[in-house]
Amino acid sequence: MTGYHDYVLGLIPAALLGVTAVLAMGGLSVQAAVPVGGGVSALLIAHAMFVRGPTTATPAEGAVRTETATASPPNAD
């Protein structure tokens, strides 16, 4: 099942190459178009990391914990 971060991984090179190509064909020099495409890719990466960052799975309500904070350490003897 593909998720948001899978799509972002596909959009990073597509944005870099696509934005660069569109700007270069639109009359901007390649030396100026590449940083703009790189900036768009960097914004995608930043959004995926900081705005919709990966999360860890949380235990469901009512799930039984096998270890508690007050449990004694195992006896090595």
PDB file of N, H, CA, C and O in Angstrom:
ATOM      1  N   MET A   1       0.851  -1.171   0.000  1.00  0.00           N
ATOM      2  CA  MET A   1       0.000   0.000   0.000  1.00  0.00           C
ATOM      3  C   MET A   1       0.899   1.238   0.000  1.00  0.00           C
ATOM      4  O   MET A   1       1.784   1.383   0.843  1.00  0.00           O
ATOM      5  N   THR A   2       0.658   2.095  -0.934  1.00  0.00           N
ATOM      6  H   THR A   2      -0.061   1.978  -1.619  1.00  0.00           H
ATOM      7  CA  THR A   2       1.473   3.298  -1.023  1.00  0.00           C
ATOM      8  C   THR A   2       0.894   4.386  -0.141  1.00  0.00           C
ATOM      9  O   THR A   2      -0.321   4.545  -0.025  1.00  0.00           O
ATOM     10  N   GLY A   3       1.788   5.123   0.470  1.00  0.00           N
ATOM     11  H   GLY A   3       2.775   4.994   0.376  1.00  0.00           H
ATOM     12  CA  GLY A   3       1.386   6.203   1.354  1.00  0.00           C
ATOM     13  C   GLY A   3       1.972   7.518   0.890  1.00  0.00           C
ATOM     14  O   GLY A   3       2.570   7.615  -0.182  1.00  0.00           O
ATOM     15  N   TYR A   4       1.789   8.507   1.709  1.00  0.00           N
ATOM     16  H   TYR A   4       1.304   8.428   2.579  1.00  0.00           H
ATOM     17  CA  TYR A   4       2.242   9.855   1.393  1.00  0.00           C
ATOM     18  C   TYR A   4       3.738   9.896   1.124  1.00  0.00           C
ATOM     19  O   TYR A   4       4.180  10.501   0.148  1.00  0.00           O
ATOM     20  N   HIS A   5       4.511   9.260   1.978  1.00  0.00           N
ATOM     21  H   HIS A   5       4.152   8.768   2.771  1.00  0.00           H
ATOM     22  CA  HIS A   5       5.967   9.328   1.833  1.00  0.00           C
ATOM     23  C   HIS A   5       6.463   8.578   0.594  1.00  0.00           C
ATOM     24  O   HIS A   5       7.503   8.930   0.037  1.00  0.00           O
ATOM     25  N   ASP A   6       5.737   7.558   0.161  1.00  0.00           N
ATOM     26  H   ASP A   6       4.892   7.273   0.614  1.00  0.00           H
ATOM     27  CA  ASP A   6       6.089   6.883  -1.081  1.00  0.00           C
ATOM     28  C   ASP A   6       5.891   7.811  -2.281  1.00  0.00           C
ATOM     29  O   ASP A   6       6.707   7.826  -3.203  1.00  0.00           O
ATOM     30  N   TYR A   7       4.826   8.568  -2.264  1.00  0.00           N
ATOM     31  H   TYR A   7       4.164   8.556  -1.515  1.00  0.00           H
ATOM     32  CA  TYR A   7       4.586   9.527  -3.338  1.00  0.00           C
ATOM     33  C   TYR A   7       5.643  10.631  -3.347  1.00  0.00           C
ATOM     34  O   TYR A   7       6.086  11.069  -4.408  1.00  0.00           O
ATOM     35  N   VAL A   8       6.038  11.070  -2.169  1.00  0.00           N
ATOM     36  H   VAL A   8       5.678  10.714  -1.306  1.00  0.00           H
ATOM     37  CA  VAL A   8       7.063  12.115  -2.081  1.00  0.00           C
ATOM     38  C   VAL A   8       8.375  11.608  -2.664  1.00  0.00           C
ATOM     39  O   VAL A   8       9.072  12.345  -3.361  1.00  0.00           O
ATOM     40  N   LEU A   9       8.713  10.359  -2.382  1.00  0.00           N
ATOM     41  H   LEU A   9       8.146   9.760  -1.816  1.00  0.00           H
ATOM     42  CA  LEU A   9       9.950   9.799  -2.936  1.00  0.00           C
ATOM     43  C   LEU A   9       9.927   9.780  -4.465  1.00  0.00           C
ATOM     44  O   LEU A   9      10.969   9.940  -5.101  1.00  0.00           O
ATOM     45  N   GLY A  10       8.768   9.590  -5.046  1.00  0.00           N
ATOM     46  H   GLY A  10       7.922   9.461  -4.529  1.00  0.00           H
ATOM     47  CA  GLY A  10       8.661   9.640  -6.500  1.00  0.00           C
ATOM     48  C   GLY A  10       8.640  11.058  -7.044  1.00  0.00           C
ATOM     49  O   GLY A  10       9.113  11.311  -8.152  1.00  0.00           O
ATOM     50  N   LEU A  11       8.092  11.984  -6.266  1.00  0.00           N
ATOM     51  H   LEU A  11       7.708  11.779  -5.366  1.00  0.00           H
ATOM     52  CA  LEU A  11       7.992  13.370  -6.726  1.00  0.00           C
ATOM     53  C   LEU A  11       9.309  14.135  -6.651  1.00  0.00           C
ATOM     54  O   LEU A  11       9.484  15.122  -7.366  1.00  0.00           O
ATOM     55  N   ILE A  12      10.227  13.705  -5.809  1.00  0.00           N
ATOM     56  H   ILE A  12      10.084  12.903  -5.228  1.00  0.00           H
ATOM     57  CA  ILE A  12      11.491  14.436  -5.658  1.00  0.00           C
ATOM     58  C   ILE A  12      12.250  14.515  -6.986  1.00  0.00           C
ATOM     59  O   ILE A  12      12.555  15.620  -7.433  1.00  0.00           O
ATOM     60  N   PRO A  13      12.566  13.390  -7.633  1.00  0.00           N
ATOM     61  CA  PRO A  13      13.262  13.527  -8.923  1.00  0.00           C
ATOM     62  C   PRO A  13      12.365  14.102 -10.020  1.00  0.00           C
ATOM     63  O   PRO A  13      12.846  14.792 -10.918  1.00  0.00           O
ATOM     64  N   ALA A  14      11.053  13.815  -9.946  1.00  0.00           N
ATOM     65  H   ALA A  14      10.662  13.254  -9.216  1.00  0.00           H
ATOM     66  CA  ALA A  14      10.145  14.364 -10.953  1.00  0.00           C
ATOM     67  C   ALA A  14      10.097  15.886 -10.867  1.00  0.00           C
ATOM     68  O   ALA A  14      10.073  16.567 -11.893  1.00  0.00           O
ATOM     69  N   ALA A  15      10.082  16.414  -9.660  1.00  0.00           N
ATOM     70  H   ALA A  15      10.101  15.860  -8.827  1.00  0.00           H
ATOM     71  CA  ALA A  15      10.063  17.869  -9.491  1.00  0.00           C
ATOM     72  C   ALA A  15      11.385  18.474  -9.949  1.00  0.00           C
ATOM     73  O   ALA A  15      11.407  19.498 -10.632  1.00  0.00           O
ATOM     74  N   LEU A  16      12.473  17.837  -9.570  1.00  0.00           N
ATOM     75  H   LEU A  16      12.455  17.005  -9.016  1.00  0.00           H
ATOM     76  CA  LEU A  16      13.786  18.362  -9.963  1.00  0.00           C
ATOM     77  C   LEU A  16      13.922  18.416 -11.480  1.00  0.00           C
ATOM     78  O   LEU A  16      14.295  19.447 -12.039  1.00  0.00           O
ATOM     79  N   LEU A  17      13.622  17.312 -12.136  1.00  0.00           N
ATOM     80  H   LEU A  17      13.320  16.474 -11.681  1.00  0.00           H
ATOM     81  CA  LEU A  17      13.764  17.274 -13.592  1.00  0.00           C
ATOM     82  C   LEU A  17      12.653  18.051 -14.298  1.00  0.00           C
ATOM     83  O   LEU A  17      12.914  18.762 -15.269  1.00  0.00           O
ATOM     84  N   GLY A  18      11.425  17.918 -13.819  1.00  0.00           N
ATOM     85  H   GLY A  18      11.213  17.340 -13.031  1.00  0.00           H
ATOM     86  CA  GLY A  18      10.289  18.562 -14.473  1.00  0.00           C
ATOM     87  C   GLY A  18      10.329  20.071 -14.384  1.00  0.00           C
ATOM     88  O   GLY A  18      10.145  20.755 -15.391  1.00  0.00           O
ATOM     89  N   VAL A  19      10.563  20.597 -13.210  1.00  0.00           N
ATOM     90  H   VAL A  19      10.712  20.042 -12.392  1.00  0.00           H
ATOM     91  CA  VAL A  19      10.617  22.053 -13.045  1.00  0.00           C
ATOM     92  C   VAL A  19      11.799  22.620 -13.822  1.00  0.00           C
ATOM     93  O   VAL A  19      11.691  23.664 -14.465  1.00  0.00           O
ATOM     94  N   THR A  20      12.919  21.923 -13.754  1.00  0.00           N
ATOM     95  H   THR A  20      13.007  21.075 -13.232  1.00  0.00           H
ATOM     96  CA  THR A  20      14.097  22.376 -14.499  1.00  0.00           C
ATOM     97  C   THR A  20      13.816  22.399 -16.000  1.00  0.00           C
ATOM     98  O   THR A  20      14.167  23.362 -16.681  1.00  0.00           O
ATOM     99  N   ALA A  21      13.187  21.348 -16.516  1.00  0.00           N
ATOM    100  H   ALA A  21      12.902  20.566 -15.962  1.00  0.00           H
ATOM    101  CA  ALA A  21      12.899  21.276 -17.952  1.00  0.00           C
ATOM    102  C   ALA A  21      11.901  22.346 -18.375  1.00  0.00           C
ATOM    103  O   ALA A  21      12.074  22.978 -19.417  1.00  0.00           O
ATOM    104  N   VAL A  22      10.863  22.551 -17.578  1.00  0.00           N
ATOM    105  H   VAL A  22      10.722  22.037 -16.732  1.00  0.00           H
ATOM    106  CA  VAL A  22       9.847  23.555 -17.935  1.00  0.00           C
ATOM    107  C   VAL A  22      10.459  24.949 -17.945  1.00  0.00           C
ATOM    108  O   VAL A  22      10.206  25.739 -18.855  1.00  0.00           O
ATOM    109  N   LEU A  23      11.261  25.247 -16.934  1.00  0.00           N
ATOM    110  H   LEU A  23      11.467  24.606 -16.195  1.00  0.00           H
ATOM    111  CA  LEU A  23      11.879  26.572 -16.885  1.00  0.00           C
ATOM    112  C   LEU A  23      12.910  26.761 -18.000  1.00  0.00           C
ATOM    113  O   LEU A  23      13.018  27.847 -18.570  1.00  0.00           O
ATOM    114  N   ALA A  24      13.663  25.709 -18.309  1.00  0.00           N
ATOM    115  H   ALA A  24      13.575  24.827 -17.846  1.00  0.00           H
ATOM    116  CA  ALA A  24      14.654  25.809 -19.378  1.00  0.00           C
ATOM    117  C   ALA A  24      13.973  25.994 -20.730  1.00  0.00           C
ATOM    118  O   ALA A  24      14.446  26.765 -21.566  1.00  0.00           O
ATOM    119  N   MET A  25      12.870  25.293 -20.942  1.00  0.00           N
ATOM    120  H   MET A  25      12.487  24.667 -20.263  1.00  0.00           H
ATOM    121  CA  MET A  25      12.141  25.454 -22.200  1.00  0.00           C
ATOM    122  C   MET A  25      11.416  26.803 -22.251  1.00  0.00           C
ATOM    123  O   MET A  25      11.128  27.316 -23.332  1.00  0.00           O
ATOM    124  N   GLY A  26      11.130  27.364 -21.096  1.00  0.00           N
ATOM    125  H   GLY A  26      11.364  26.947 -20.218  1.00  0.00           H
ATOM    126  CA  GLY A  26      10.458  28.654 -21.039  1.00  0.00           C
ATOM    127  C   GLY A  26      11.380  29.834 -21.251  1.00  0.00           C
ATOM    128  O   GLY A  26      10.930  30.980 -21.262  1.00  0.00           O
ATOM    129  N   GLY A  27      12.658  29.572 -21.420  1.00  0.00           N
ATOM    130  H   GLY A  27      13.023  28.641 -21.411  1.00  0.00           H
ATOM    131  CA  GLY A  27      13.576  30.654 -21.732  1.00  0.00           C
ATOM    132  C   GLY A  27      14.588  30.955 -20.646  1.00  0.00           C
ATOM    133  O   GLY A  27      15.502  31.749 -20.868  1.00  0.00           O
ATOM    134  N   LEU A  28      14.452  30.342 -19.472  1.00  0.00           N
ATOM    135  H   LEU A  28      13.709  29.697 -19.292  1.00  0.00           H
ATOM    136  CA  LEU A  28      15.426  30.541 -18.402  1.00  0.00           C
ATOM    137  C   LEU A  28      16.639  29.669 -18.673  1.00  0.00           C
ATOM    138  O   LEU A  28      16.505  28.555 -19.179  1.00  0.00           O
ATOM    139  N   SER A  29      17.815  30.166 -18.341  1.00  0.00           N
ATOM    140  H   SER A  29      17.923  31.071 -17.930  1.00  0.00           H
ATOM    141  CA  SER A  29      19.019  29.354 -18.582  1.00  0.00           C
ATOM    142  C   SER A  29      19.013  28.139 -17.661  1.00  0.00           C
ATOM    143  O   SER A  29      18.414  28.160 -16.586  1.00  0.00           O
ATOM    144  N   VAL A  30      19.686  27.090 -18.097  1.00  0.00           N
ATOM    145  H   VAL A  30      20.173  27.073 -18.970  1.00  0.00           H
ATOM    146  CA  VAL A  30      19.747  25.862 -17.314  1.00  0.00           C
ATOM    147  C   VAL A  30      20.443  26.117 -15.977  1.00  0.00           C
ATOM    148  O   VAL A  30      20.078  25.522 -14.963  1.00  0.00           O
ATOM    149  N   GLN A  31      21.438  26.996 -15.974  1.00  0.00           N
ATOM    150  H   GLN A  31      21.734  27.480 -16.798  1.00  0.00           H
ATOM    151  CA  GLN A  31      22.155  27.312 -14.737  1.00  0.00           C
ATOM    152  C   GLN A  31      21.241  27.981 -13.710  1.00  0.00           C
ATOM    153  O   GLN A  31      21.502  27.882 -12.511  1.00  0.00           O
ATOM    154  N   ALA A  32      20.206  28.640 -14.136  1.00  0.00           N
ATOM    155  H   ALA A  32      19.994  28.721 -15.110  1.00  0.00           H
ATOM    156  CA  ALA A  32      19.252  29.252 -13.225  1.00  0.00           C
ATOM    157  C   ALA A  32      18.077  28.325 -12.931  1.00  0.00           C
ATOM    158  O   ALA A  32      17.470  28.418 -11.865  1.00  0.00           O
ATOM    159  N   ALA A  33      17.751  27.432 -13.866  1.00  0.00           N
ATOM    160  H   ALA A  33      18.244  27.357 -14.732  1.00  0.00           H
ATOM    161  CA  ALA A  33      16.602  26.541 -13.696  1.00  0.00           C
ATOM    162  C   ALA A  33      16.895  25.405 -12.718  1.00  0.00           C
ATOM    163  O   ALA A  33      16.002  24.979 -11.985  1.00  0.00           O
ATOM    164  N   VAL A  34      18.119  24.916 -12.698  1.00  0.00           N
ATOM    165  H   VAL A  34      18.844  25.261 -13.294  1.00  0.00           H
ATOM    166  CA  VAL A  34      18.464  23.789 -11.814  1.00  0.00           C
ATOM    167  C   VAL A  34      18.304  24.145 -10.336  1.00  0.00           C
ATOM    168  O   VAL A  34      17.733  23.346  -9.594  1.00  0.00           O
ATOM    169  N   PRO A  35      18.780  25.305  -9.873  1.00  0.00           N
ATOM    170  CA  PRO A  35      18.542  25.632  -8.459  1.00  0.00           C
ATOM    171  C   PRO A  35      17.064  25.792  -8.105  1.00  0.00           C
ATOM    172  O   PRO A  35      16.661  25.482  -6.984  1.00  0.00           O
ATOM    173  N   VAL A  36      16.266  26.267  -9.035  1.00  0.00           N
ATOM    174  H   VAL A  36      16.594  26.519  -9.945  1.00  0.00           H
ATOM    175  CA  VAL A  36      14.835  26.388  -8.762  1.00  0.00           C
ATOM    176  C   VAL A  36      14.215  24.999  -8.628  1.00  0.00           C
ATOM    177  O   VAL A  36      13.425  24.762  -7.714  1.00  0.00           O
ATOM    178  N   GLY A  37      14.561  24.090  -9.518  1.00  0.00           N
ATOM    179  H   GLY A  37      15.203  24.282 -10.260  1.00  0.00           H
ATOM    180  CA  GLY A  37      14.075  22.711  -9.417  1.00  0.00           C
ATOM    181  C   GLY A  37      14.563  22.040  -8.147  1.00  0.00           C
ATOM    182  O   GLY A  37      13.824  21.289  -7.510  1.00  0.00           O
ATOM    183  N   GLY A  38      15.808  22.309  -7.778  1.00  0.00           N
ATOM    184  H   GLY A  38      16.409  22.919  -8.296  1.00  0.00           H
ATOM    185  CA  GLY A  38      16.335  21.771  -6.529  1.00  0.00           C
ATOM    186  C   GLY A  38      15.629  22.342  -5.315  1.00  0.00           C
ATOM    187  O   GLY A  38      15.430  21.642  -4.322  1.00  0.00           O
ATOM    188  N   GLY A  39      15.252  23.600  -5.386  1.00  0.00           N
ATOM    189  H   GLY A  39      15.414  24.169  -6.192  1.00  0.00           H
ATOM    190  CA  GLY A  39      14.519  24.220  -4.287  1.00  0.00           C
ATOM    191  C   GLY A  39      13.136  23.611  -4.111  1.00  0.00           C
ATOM    192  O   GLY A  39      12.682  23.409  -2.985  1.00  0.00           O
ATOM    193  N   VAL A  40      12.465  23.319  -5.223  1.00  0.00           N
ATOM    194  H   VAL A  40      12.833  23.484  -6.137  1.00  0.00           H
ATOM    195  CA  VAL A  40      11.157  22.674  -5.143  1.00  0.00           C
ATOM    196  C   VAL A  40      11.297  21.283  -4.535  1.00  0.00           C
ATOM    197  O   VAL A  40      10.480  20.879  -3.707  1.00  0.00           O
ATOM    198  N   SER A  41      12.328  20.553  -4.943  1.00  0.00           N
ATOM    199  H   SER A  41      12.991  20.880  -5.615  1.00  0.00           H
ATOM    200  CA  SER A  41      12.575  19.230  -4.368  1.00  0.00           C
ATOM    201  C   SER A  41      12.892  19.331  -2.881  1.00  0.00           C
ATOM    202  O   SER A  41      12.437  18.503  -2.092  1.00  0.00           O
ATOM    203  N   ALA A  42      13.661  20.328  -2.497  1.00  0.00           N
ATOM    204  H   ALA A  42      14.032  21.001  -3.138  1.00  0.00           H
ATOM    205  CA  ALA A  42      13.988  20.521  -1.077  1.00  0.00           C
ATOM    206  C   ALA A  42      12.735  20.853  -0.271  1.00  0.00           C
ATOM    207  O   ALA A  42      12.606  20.413   0.872  1.00  0.00           O
ATOM    208  N   LEU A  43      11.817  21.616  -0.844  1.00  0.00           N
ATOM    209  H   LEU A  43      11.922  21.973  -1.773  1.00  0.00           H
ATOM    210  CA  LEU A  43      10.561  21.913  -0.147  1.00  0.00           C
ATOM    211  C   LEU A  43       9.718  20.653   0.037  1.00  0.00           C
ATOM    212  O   LEU A  43       9.081  20.477   1.075  1.00  0.00           O
ATOM    213  N   LEU A  44       9.714  19.783  -0.960  1.00  0.00           N
ATOM    214  H   LEU A  44      10.231  19.926  -1.804  1.00  0.00           H
ATOM    215  CA  LEU A  44       9.001  18.511  -0.819  1.00  0.00           C
ATOM    216  C   LEU A  44       9.597  17.674   0.312  1.00  0.00           C
ATOM    217  O   LEU A  44       8.869  17.089   1.114  1.00  0.00           O
ATOM    218  N   ILE A  45      10.915  17.623   0.363  1.00  0.00           N
ATOM    219  H   ILE A  45      11.506  18.098  -0.289  1.00  0.00           H
ATOM    220  CA  ILE A  45      11.589  16.854   1.409  1.00  0.00           C
ATOM    221  C   ILE A  45      11.294  17.448   2.779  1.00  0.00           C
ATOM    222  O   ILE A  45      11.002  16.714   3.724  1.00  0.00           O
ATOM    223  N   ALA A  46      11.368  18.760   2.892  1.00  0.00           N
ATOM    224  H   ALA A  46      11.605  19.356   2.125  1.00  0.00           H
ATOM    225  CA  ALA A  46      11.107  19.414   4.176  1.00  0.00           C
ATOM    226  C   ALA A  46       9.666  19.188   4.623  1.00  0.00           C
ATOM    227  O   ALA A  46       9.412  18.976   5.809  1.00  0.00           O
ATOM    228  N   HIS A  47       8.733  19.231   3.695  1.00  0.00           N
ATOM    229  H   HIS A  47       8.939  19.404   2.732  1.00  0.00           H
ATOM    230  CA  HIS A  47       7.339  18.990   4.061  1.00  0.00           C
ATOM    231  C   HIS A  47       7.153  17.563   4.554  1.00  0.00           C
ATOM    232  O   HIS A  47       6.450  17.325   5.536  1.00  0.00           O
ATOM    233  N   ALA A  48       7.788  16.609   3.866  1.00  0.00           N
ATOM    234  H   ALA A  48       8.359  16.802   3.068  1.00  0.00           H
ATOM    235  CA  ALA A  48       7.649  15.209   4.265  1.00  0.00           C
ATOM    236  C   ALA A  48       8.331  14.918   5.596  1.00  0.00           C
ATOM    237  O   ALA A  48       7.918  14.009   6.316  1.00  0.00           O
ATOM    238  N   MET A  49       9.360  15.671   5.928  1.00  0.00           N
ATOM    239  H   MET A  49       9.696  16.410   5.343  1.00  0.00           H
ATOM    240  CA  MET A  49      10.079  15.415   7.181  1.00  0.00           C
ATOM    241  C   MET A  49       9.474  16.145   8.369  1.00  0.00           C
ATOM    242  O   MET A  49       9.378  15.578   9.458  1.00  0.00           O
ATOM    243  N   PHE A  50       9.068  17.385   8.177  1.00  0.00           N
ATOM    244  H   PHE A  50       9.146  17.845   7.293  1.00  0.00           H
ATOM    245  CA  PHE A  50       8.709  18.214   9.313  1.00  0.00           C
ATOM    246  C   PHE A  50       7.218  18.505   9.436  1.00  0.00           C
ATOM    247  O   PHE A  50       6.722  18.647  10.553  1.00  0.00           O
ATOM    248  N   VAL A  51       6.491  18.597   8.332  1.00  0.00           N
ATOM    249  H   VAL A  51       6.894  18.482   7.425  1.00  0.00           H
ATOM    250  CA  VAL A  51       5.073  18.892   8.417  1.00  0.00           C
ATOM    251  C   VAL A  51       4.272  17.596   8.567  1.00  0.00           C
ATOM    252  O   VAL A  51       3.430  17.480   9.457  1.00  0.00           O
ATOM    253  N   ARG A  52       4.536  16.639   7.705  1.00  0.00           N
ATOM    254  H   ARG A  52       5.220  16.733   6.982  1.00  0.00           H
ATOM    255  CA  ARG A  52       3.886  15.329   7.799  1.00  0.00           C
ATOM    256  C   ARG A  52       4.944  14.265   8.007  1.00  0.00           C
ATOM    257  O   ARG A  52       5.096  13.348   7.199  1.00  0.00           O
ATOM    258  N   GLY A  53       5.663  14.399   9.087  1.00  0.00           N
ATOM    259  H   GLY A  53       5.540  15.143   9.743  1.00  0.00           H
ATOM    260  CA  GLY A  53       6.760  13.495   9.380  1.00  0.00           C
ATOM    261  C   GLY A  53       6.303  12.081   9.657  1.00  0.00           C
ATOM    262  O   GLY A  53       5.146  11.846  10.003  1.00  0.00           O
ATOM    263  N   PRO A  54       7.219  11.140   9.502  1.00  0.00           N
ATOM    264  CA  PRO A  54       6.875   9.752   9.797  1.00  0.00           C
ATOM    265  C   PRO A  54       6.592   9.588  11.286  1.00  0.00           C
ATOM    266  O   PRO A  54       7.250  10.206  12.123  1.00  0.00           O
ATOM    267  N   THR A  55       5.632   8.771  11.601  1.00  0.00           N
ATOM    268  H   THR A  55       5.097   8.269  10.921  1.00  0.00           H
ATOM    269  CA  THR A  55       5.256   8.544  12.987  1.00  0.00           C
ATOM    270  C   THR A  55       5.453   7.083  13.332  1.00  0.00           C
ATOM    271  O   THR A  55       5.481   6.218  12.456  1.00  0.00           O
ATOM    272  N   THR A  56       5.586   6.825  14.610  1.00  0.00           N
ATOM    273  H   THR A  56       5.563   7.528  15.321  1.00  0.00           H
ATOM    274  CA  THR A  56       5.689   5.446  15.065  1.00  0.00           C
ATOM    275  C   THR A  56       4.304   4.956  15.445  1.00  0.00           C
ATOM    276  O   THR A  56       3.429   5.741  15.810  1.00  0.00           O
ATOM    277  N   ALA A  57       4.123   3.679  15.355  1.00  0.00           N
ATOM    278  H   ALA A  57       4.834   3.041  15.058  1.00  0.00           H
ATOM    279  CA  ALA A  57       2.835   3.096  15.698  1.00  0.00           C
ATOM    280  C   ALA A  57       2.628   3.166  17.203  1.00  0.00           C
ATOM    281  O   ALA A  57       3.533   2.869  17.983  1.00  0.00           O
ATOM    282  N   THR A  58       1.443   3.556  17.591  1.00  0.00           N
ATOM    283  H   THR A  58       0.708   3.797  16.958  1.00  0.00           H
ATOM    284  CA  THR A  58       1.115   3.602  19.010  1.00  0.00           C
ATOM    285  C   THR A  58       0.283   2.379  19.357  1.00  0.00           C
ATOM    286  O   THR A  58      -0.499   1.909  18.530  1.00  0.00           O
ATOM    287  N   PRO A  59       0.438   1.859  20.563  1.00  0.00           N
ATOM    288  CA  PRO A  59      -0.352   0.683  20.927  1.00  0.00           C
ATOM    289  C   PRO A  59      -1.843   1.031  20.998  1.00  0.00           C
ATOM    290  O   PRO A  59      -2.226   2.133  21.391  1.00  0.00           O
ATOM    291  N   ALA A  60      -2.646   0.086  20.616  1.00  0.00           N
ATOM    292  H   ALA A  60      -2.336  -0.809  20.297  1.00  0.00           H
ATOM    293  CA  ALA A  60      -4.095   0.295  20.626  1.00  0.00           C
ATOM    294  C   ALA A  60      -4.601   0.360  22.057  1.00  0.00           C
ATOM    295  O   ALA A  60      -3.972  -0.160  22.979  1.00  0.00           O
ATOM    296  N   GLU A  61      -5.751   1.009  22.226  1.00  0.00           N
ATOM    297  H   GLU A  61      -6.261   1.431  21.478  1.00  0.00           H
ATOM    298  CA  GLU A  61      -6.338   1.086  23.561  1.00  0.00           C
ATOM    299  C   GLU A  61      -6.711  -0.316  24.026  1.00  0.00           C
ATOM    300  O   GLU A  61      -7.236  -1.124  23.260  1.00  0.00           O
ATOM    301  N   GLY A  62      -6.437  -0.578  25.259  1.00  0.00           N
ATOM    302  H   GLY A  62      -6.011   0.079  25.881  1.00  0.00           H
ATOM    303  CA  GLY A  62      -6.756  -1.883  25.824  1.00  0.00           C
ATOM    304  C   GLY A  62      -5.686  -2.928  25.559  1.00  0.00           C
ATOM    305  O   GLY A  62      -5.830  -4.079  25.972  1.00  0.00           O
ATOM    306  N   ALA A  63      -4.627  -2.548  24.885  1.00  0.00           N
ATOM    307  H   ALA A  63      -4.510  -1.613  24.550  1.00  0.00           H
ATOM    308  CA  ALA A  63      -3.550  -3.505  24.632  1.00  0.00           C
ATOM    309  C   ALA A  63      -2.835  -3.804  25.941  1.00  0.00           C
ATOM    310  O   ALA A  63      -2.623  -2.912  26.762  1.00  0.00           O
ATOM    311  N   VAL A  64      -2.472  -5.042  26.125  1.00  0.00           N
ATOM    312  H   VAL A  64      -2.645  -5.767  25.458  1.00  0.00           H
ATOM    313  CA  VAL A  64      -1.811  -5.466  27.350  1.00  0.00           C
ATOM    314  C   VAL A  64      -0.321  -5.211  27.214  1.00  0.00           C
ATOM    315  O   VAL A  64       0.316  -5.659  26.261  1.00  0.00           O
ATOM    316  N   ARG A  65       0.224  -4.488  28.177  1.00  0.00           N
ATOM    317  H   ARG A  65      -0.293  -4.124  28.952  1.00  0.00           H
ATOM    318  CA  ARG A  65       1.666  -4.252  28.186  1.00  0.00           C
ATOM    319  C   ARG A  65       2.329  -5.405  28.901  1.00  0.00           C
ATOM    320  O   ARG A  65       1.848  -5.854  29.942  1.00  0.00           O
ATOM    321  N   THR A  66       3.417  -5.882  28.358  1.00  0.00           N
ATOM    322  H   THR A  66       3.807  -5.517  27.513  1.00  0.00           H
ATOM    323  CA  THR A  66       4.096  -7.022  28.964  1.00  0.00           C
ATOM    324  C   THR A  66       5.134  -6.599  29.985  1.00  0.00           C
ATOM    325  O   THR A  66       5.595  -7.418  30.780  1.00  0.00           O
ATOM    326  N   GLU A  67       5.502  -5.339  29.969  1.00  0.00           N
ATOM    327  H   GLU A  67       5.128  -4.674  29.323  1.00  0.00           H
ATOM    328  CA  GLU A  67       6.514  -4.855  30.900  1.00  0.00           C
ATOM    329  C   GLU A  67       6.034  -3.533  31.470  1.00  0.00           C
ATOM    330  O   GLU A  67       5.512  -2.687  30.745  1.00  0.00           O
ATOM    331  N   THR A  68       6.210  -3.363  32.758  1.00  0.00           N
ATOM    332  H   THR A  68       6.634  -4.051  33.347  1.00  0.00           H
ATOM    333  CA  THR A  68       5.801  -2.107  33.385  1.00  0.00           C
ATOM    334  C   THR A  68       7.016  -1.372  33.868  1.00  0.00           C
ATOM    335  O   THR A  68       8.107  -1.936  33.951  1.00  0.00           O
ATOM    336  N   ALA A  69       6.830  -0.112  34.187  1.00  0.00           N
ATOM    337  H   ALA A  69       5.944   0.346  34.120  1.00  0.00           H
ATOM    338  CA  ALA A  69       7.938   0.712  34.641  1.00  0.00           C
ATOM    339  C   ALA A  69       8.421   0.293  36.024  1.00  0.00           C
ATOM    340  O   ALA A  69       9.567   0.569  36.378  1.00  0.00           O
ATOM    341  N   THR A  70       7.577  -0.366  36.813  1.00  0.00           N
ATOM    342  H   THR A  70       6.646  -0.591  36.525  1.00  0.00           H
ATOM    343  CA  THR A  70       7.949  -0.767  38.165  1.00  0.00           C
ATOM    344  C   THR A  70       8.426  -2.201  38.240  1.00  0.00           C
ATOM    345  O   THR A  70       8.680  -2.703  39.335  1.00  0.00           O
ATOM    346  N   ALA A  71       8.554  -2.867  37.123  1.00  0.00           N
ATOM    347  H   ALA A  71       8.348  -2.459  36.234  1.00  0.00           H
ATOM    348  CA  ALA A  71       8.975  -4.278  37.141  1.00  0.00           C
ATOM    349  C   ALA A  71      10.412  -4.379  37.600  1.00  0.00           C
ATOM    350  O   ALA A  71      11.249  -3.538  37.271  1.00  0.00           O
ATOM    351  N   SER A  72      10.683  -5.411  38.358  1.00  0.00           N
ATOM    352  H   SER A  72      10.003  -6.094  38.625  1.00  0.00           H
ATOM    353  CA  SER A  72      12.052  -5.620  38.843  1.00  0.00           C
ATOM    354  C   SER A  72      12.892  -6.215  37.716  1.00  0.00           C
ATOM    355  O   SER A  72      12.370  -6.916  36.850  1.00  0.00           O
ATOM    356  N   PRO A  73      14.192  -5.933  37.731  1.00  0.00           N
ATOM    357  CA  PRO A  73      15.061  -6.482  36.691  1.00  0.00           C
ATOM    358  C   PRO A  73      15.169  -8.000  36.840  1.00  0.00           C
ATOM    359  O   PRO A  73      15.005  -8.526  37.940  1.00  0.00           O
ATOM    360  N   PRO A  74      15.440  -8.697  35.757  1.00  0.00           N
ATOM    361  CA  PRO A  74      15.549 -10.152  35.850  1.00  0.00           C
ATOM    362  C   PRO A  74      16.747 -10.559  36.697  1.00  0.00           C
ATOM    363  O   PRO A  74      17.773  -9.879  36.715  1.00  0.00           O
ATOM    364  N   ASN A  75      16.601 -11.670  37.391  1.00  0.00           N
ATOM    365  H   ASN A  75      15.767 -12.222  37.376  1.00  0.00           H
ATOM    366  CA  ASN A  75      17.650 -12.182  38.239  1.00  0.00           C
ATOM    367  C   ASN A  75      18.606 -13.003  37.394  1.00  0.00           C
ATOM    368  O   ASN A  75      18.185 -13.961  36.745  1.00  0.00           O
ATOM    369  N   ALA A  76      19.872 -12.652  37.387  1.00  0.00           N
ATOM    370  H   ALA A  76      20.215 -11.874  37.914  1.00  0.00           H
ATOM    371  CA  ALA A  76      20.867 -13.336  36.572  1.00  0.00           C
ATOM    372  C   ALA A  76      21.447 -14.561  37.261  1.00  0.00           C
ATOM    373  O   ALA A  76      22.251 -15.279  36.666  1.00  0.00           O
ATOM    374  N   ASP A  77      21.051 -14.811  38.508  1.00  0.00           N
ATOM    375  H   ASP A  77      20.398 -14.228  38.991  1.00  0.00           H
ATOM    376  CA  ASP A  77      21.601 -15.970  39.234  1.00  0.00           C
ATOM    377  C   ASP A  77      20.889 -17.226  38.913  1.00  0.00           C
ATOM    378  O   ASP A  77      21.234 -18.283  39.441  1.00  0.00           O
TER     379      ASP A  77
END
